[in-house]
Amino acid sequence: MNYIIFIGLIAGALTTISLLPQIIKTLKLKETRDISLLWCITIFTGIFLWVIYGLLINDAPLIVSNSISLILVSILLCLKLKFG
């Protein structure tokens, strides 16, 4: 594996899993008061655009990591709308 792709995959994995603690906390407490709806919408839009960009340039690390991030942010956004 090319070391550049490896670095991209590691970076994507770390930024993707950074969303998990917030999702777990939200599910546990059923509370989203401290999460900004504007932040959720902004990060969702940004990650969606990263997925599109990754598809356009055919970059696997961008596509994979941001697709997973998009799913996680979508979960967090749904939780915000449900509990917020």
C-alpha positions as CSV (number, residue, x, y, z in Angstrom):
1,M,0.0,0.0,0.0
2,N,1.3,3.4,-0.9
3,Y,2.3,5.4,2.2
4,I,0.3,8.4,1.1
5,I,-2.9,6.4,0.9
6,F,-2.1,4.8,4.3
7,I,-1.7,8.3,5.9
8,G,-5.0,9.3,4.3
9,L,-6.8,6.3,5.7
10,I,-5.4,6.8,9.2
11,A,-6.3,10.5,9.2
12,G,-9.8,9.6,7.9
13,A,-10.2,6.9,10.5
14,L,-9.2,9.2,13.4
15,T,-11.5,12.1,12.3
16,T,-14.3,9.7,11.7
17,I,-14.2,7.9,15.1
18,S,-14.0,11.3,16.8
19,L,-17.8,11.5,16.3
20,L,-18.5,8.3,18.2
21,P,-18.0,9.7,21.8
22,Q,-20.6,12.4,21.1
23,I,-23.1,9.9,19.6
24,I,-22.6,7.5,22.5
25,K,-23.1,10.3,25.1
26,T,-26.2,11.6,23.3
27,L,-27.7,8.1,23.1
28,K,-26.9,7.5,26.8
29,L,-28.2,10.8,28.1
30,K,-30.9,11.5,25.4
31,E,-29.8,15.1,25.6
32,T,-28.5,17.4,22.8
33,R,-28.8,20.8,24.5
34,D,-25.0,21.4,24.2
35,I,-24.9,20.5,20.5
36,S,-25.4,23.3,18.0
37,L,-28.0,22.6,15.3
38,L,-26.1,25.0,13.0
39,W,-22.9,23.1,13.7
40,C,-24.6,19.8,12.8
41,I,-25.9,21.2,9.5
42,T,-22.6,22.8,8.6
43,I,-20.5,19.7,9.3
44,F,-23.0,17.5,7.5
45,T,-22.8,19.8,4.4
46,G,-19.0,20.0,4.5
47,I,-18.6,16.2,4.8
48,F,-21.2,15.7,2.0
49,L,-19.1,17.9,-0.2
50,W,-15.9,16.0,0.7
51,V,-17.6,12.8,-0.4
52,I,-18.6,14.4,-3.7
53,Y,-15.0,15.8,-4.1
54,G,-13.5,12.3,-3.3
55,L,-15.8,10.7,-6.0
56,L,-14.8,13.4,-8.5
57,I,-11.1,12.8,-8.0
58,N,-11.5,9.1,-7.3
59,D,-9.7,9.2,-4.0
60,A,-10.5,6.1,-1.9
61,P,-9.4,7.5,1.5
62,L,-11.6,10.6,1.1
63,I,-14.6,8.6,-0.1
64,V,-14.5,5.9,2.5
65,S,-13.7,8.0,5.6
66,N,-16.1,10.8,4.7
67,S,-18.9,8.4,3.7
68,I,-18.7,6.8,7.2
69,S,-18.4,10.3,8.8
70,L,-21.5,11.4,6.8
71,I,-23.4,8.4,8.3
72,L,-22.3,9.3,11.8
73,V,-23.1,13.0,11.5
74,S,-26.5,12.0,10.0
75,I,-27.1,10.0,13.2
76,L,-26.1,12.9,15.4
77,L,-28.2,15.3,13.4
78,C,-31.3,13.0,13.7
79,L,-30.6,12.7,17.5
80,K,-30.4,16.5,17.7
81,L,-33.7,16.9,16.0
82,K,-35.3,14.1,18.1
83,F,-33.9,15.2,21.5
84,G,-33.0,18.8,20.9
